[in-house]
Amino acid sequence: MSGLKQLIPRHTADHYQSGRYDGRFPAITLFIDISGFTTMTDRLMKEGKNGAEILSRIINRTFTPLIDAVYDAGGFVSSFAGDAFTAIFPEENVDSESVFEAASQMQLHFRRAGVQKTPREDFTLQAKIGLGYGEVRWNIFRSEESAAYLYSGPAINECAAAEHLCSPGFIVIPIRGRFSVPDSAETQPTKDAGFAQFRPTQSIRKEPIERLPESEVDNAILEHFLPTNRLPDSGIGEFRDIVSVFMTYDEEQVEPERMFKEVIRSGRNKGAYLNLMDSGDKGGVLLVLFGAPYSVEDRSRRALEFALEMAETLPLIRVGVAGGNAFTGYIGSERRSTYTAMGSVVNLSARLALNTGPGIVSAAVDLIRDIDGFSLRKPQRGRFKG
């Protein structure tokens, strides 16, 4: 897989080019979360460059059939979050049977190829899938330096909530008129009576849908959203020392556009890379990286100063900061991909943010110890804990 391949949705690029920056539409949504990658990443990290190459190949062959299933059914991948992604199927050109087939093909893929063999160890990958339906809102945020996009709304929240109720190997759907469990599927109860859980045993639709591939996003548009001149050309990832800053917030209390503009303003001279802006049933999420895709001197100090400044400016957000070695590179396939970081470091920063309070920056102790003379000062409207 080469580097710059569909790094933003075609839907976003088309609207940006036409000068339209927000809208809404009805859609079926899908959220898939793959378990097993973090363990695999941590183990292959010990293999150095060879481990990174092995992991890149496994990522490619795992994500390619999943993303193909989305696009073959008429949907598109709106966002990646490490080893998970959200897909949107606009109602105007997709029916529920096509989405069910896409989700079933994903789970059937893991039943066939869930065990990934490496020279030293075999790893098992499993997936949980949640579906939703309703309104999707989309926004494109702009500053002088860059742009970002966000897909949100009830349909996004519902598929995320459904995935939280899911067992590995299963698909969870809301029990409503639009959805019904296939007769051939194996069913299992969920903790919420409003949802049903099933495991597909075979394809639902016998004849595949043939769709033309989407044209690639023009690099001139991509440059507004990503630092294309600083992203790697190779599809082979690498292990890098990074600092991960994970921020979460209530979208009714803090406007996503303000979050975007404050991240750009505060991170302007600190080497910050806005890697992810996302939304789900738990609220808004931003992931900012220091040390990838480009090197940053004194990244731990810069990251903590950035985090403290964000908490001071926006006292209702929650921030987690962690540093260490992570896999960095492209995740996805030729049809849709993203550049990101993956591993225990990113997961720890997310846990720290989700388990702290508003206005608090929660940082891993090891990160603070690495910074000579760092002051655990209190921002005017924020707090800090290690």
Secondary structure, DSSP 4 states (H G I P E B T S, - for coil): --S-SS-S-HHHHHHHHHT--EEEEEEEEEEEEEESHHHHHHHHGGGTHHHHHHHHHHHHHHHHHHHHHHHHTT-EEEEEETTEEEEEEEGGG--HHHHHHHHHHHHHHHHHH-EEE-SS-EEE-EEEEEEEEEEEEEEEEE-SS-EEEEEESHHHHHHHHHHHTPPTT-EEEE-STT----TTSEEE--SSTTEEEEE--S-S-SSPPP-PPPPPPPHHHHHHHS-GGGS-SSS--EEEEEEEEEEEE-TTTS-HHHHHHHHHHHHTTTT-EEEEEEEETTEEEEEEEESSSS--TTHHHHHHHHHHHHHHH-TT-EEEEEEEEEEEEEEE-SSSEEEEEESHHHHHHHHHHHTS-TTEEEE-HHHHHTSTT---PPPTT-EEE-
